[in-house]
Amino acid sequence: MNKSVVKFIIGRILRIEAVLMIAPLIVSFIYKEDRVYQFSFLIVMAVLVLISYLLCRGEVDKRQMYAKEGFIIVSLSWIILSFFGSLPFVISGDIPSFVDAFFETSSGFTTTGSSILTDVEALAHSMLFWRSFTHLVGGMGVLVFALAVMPQTGSESVHIMKAEVPGPVFGKVVAKLSASARILYMIYLSMAAVMVVLLLFGGMSFFDALLHAFGTAGTGGFGVRNGSILAYDSTYIDVVLSVGMILFGINFNLYYFILIGRIKEAFSSEELRWYFAIIGSAILFICLNIYTTYESIGIMVRDVFFSVSSIITTTGFSTVNFGEWPLFSRMILLSLMFFGGMAGSTAGGLKISRIALLIKSASAEFKRMSQPNRIVVIKYEKKTIEQDALRSVVNYLLVYIVIFIALVLIISLDFNDFESAFSSIVATFNNIGPGLGVVGPMGGYSGLSDWSKILLSFVMIAGRLEIFPIIILFSSRTWRR
């Protein structure tokens, strides 16, 4: 393994994190906060710069970088960024427990939105900003951001982007990787800026609009009020966020196609059709199931639309306690937690493309069984799917299921009911945030033991990176020459 290039790139990533902390530092000065907050960021920034300097020293062999190095760089970067990103919370005293701070920061960077905070409004403005800013940075990917801003990123960097960008298939929008990263981030940030403007029209303060745009763009879901979005009591804001969450759950490559005039190609995406069909079906079935519990059809549709948008995009904002809905509706939402958004989006979950391929594969197998001599060709996005691609999707699902079951068994030691234990893994492994039961939208993760919080922190990172980078990182074979 090429350890020199691993150290070098991680050093550069830490330097970028130091630069990112300038933003909350400025917020601290704007709101004239106590010096302890400014000190919290300054000391961490100094440590990051020092470690970065030490890691980037010496000769670097950039020529030998393969998939293994890419996986290690990505997984190590997310863990280390979460570690150092949690320190301002601890130093300032806003989250005095390091375990709690690490959980909160991991949840932020992975855009999960799970929280240990019972009174989020007690945080200083700079800490609230940093907490939500991690959503914006982590949404498109920390390493994708690094590739967009770091100079001299060679073709080997594709291994980093493949390891970090979620979904079964990785595709560049243009030939040069760094240019692809910049284009994706420009689209991403432009859409986030539009969200800020729209939320301002809804009566939000600029600070609240900015942080909710961060959460929507990264499909993370950290709120700045104790009642989440419900605290604003605005149909306009609910609709804007609902539509925004759905848009950020779409593959960003499709937005690039629209920008360059390939509109027909963008809207003919099969995954996009699956995505909207699942959303529409979920809204319809839940509305039919709960309409007797609502006096107003309009309010019901608004709540269901928002909840479905929030869950399938793994954002985690809430306007209603869907844990009190009938079991049928809760089961639909639980299914959406597994589905997630489209590949190449900021959403988590298994991804719509994998679900579609699994359904097509099962359908093809049924046809073969009923007509043994029939040759069945599986097509997706107008392309014939090779057996290797299908095998990769099935293998991922098998690994996902095995690890998921193991995690539920382990976390059950800290819960008294199955619904809470099961949904806590669903919510963190798929980067959603709120689950059901005690970890539902009106609950949280503050009551868990420290070991459960540490476990779930790594579960969030593993889910965001789609398992394999973390497995490779902790494999003994990885570190053998």
QUIBEL-V78696 format. One record per helix or strand. SS is the DSSP state (H for helix, E for strand). FROM is the first residue (numbers start at 1). TO is the last residue. If there is no record, write none. Layout:
SS|FROM|TO  SS|FROM|TO
//
This chain:
H|3|30  H|35|56  H|67|92  H|98|109  H|120|122  H|125|140  H|142|149  H|155|164  H|177|201  H|206|217  H|228|232  H|235|248  H|252|259  H|263|267  H|270|293  H|297|312  H|322|324  H|327|339  H|352|370  E|379|380  E|383|384  H|387|414  H|418|429  H|437|439  H|450|464  H|468|473  H|476|479
//
